[in-house]
Structures are given as C-alpha cells and as structure tokens.
Amino acid sequence: MLTLSCKPSKDQMKKEFVQSCIAQATKSMPSNDDKTKKAVADYCDCAGQKVMDQFSLDELEKLTKNPNDAEMTTKLTPIINTCAEALGKQLGQ
C-alpha cells in the first residue's frame, strides 16, 4: 500500500529555509554588494544544513510556522553559531 505524506521532505524544507534566510538577512544588511550577497548565501546554506541535520521534521515545521518561537530560537542559536562566525569573517567583522 502506498501512502502519501503532506509534509515536505527535508530537502524541500532546507530550500525554503535558505530562501527565507537570504530574504531576511538581505533586508538587515547595510550593504548588498556581491561580497555581502555571497556571504549571506553561504551563511544561510550553512545554517540550513545544520538545522536539517539537528532538527526533526516536526521541529522544522514548528520553526517554519513561527521563526521567533523562544524555545526554537534557544535551540537554534548554538547550532548556527559557527555559521554566524564564518559570516562575520567573510564580511571582515
């Protein structure tokens, strides 16, 4: 018997996470030159991969629905810290 799930795959969730991340980060960056755009894309890809590796599909769905959820933010921050550090280095900060 074949059953279909309404939940997206982790690959689809990562793609959506990265796109959302890039859109949000681009808005908050003081500069949008090519160096900044590449650094943001690298950061978001890094964060997306780490999140996909560490979070269950249910947690990803919760994060997607409410990205400012305190519990999810607390869990997310240490996971993506290395990505944030790499972003700072790329931007010379």
Secondary structure, 3 states (H helix, E strand, C coil): CCCCCCCCCHHHHHHHHHHHHHHHHHHHCCCCCHHHHHHHHHHHHHHHHHHHHHCCHHHHHHHHHCCCCHHHHHHHHHHHHHHHHHHHHHCCC
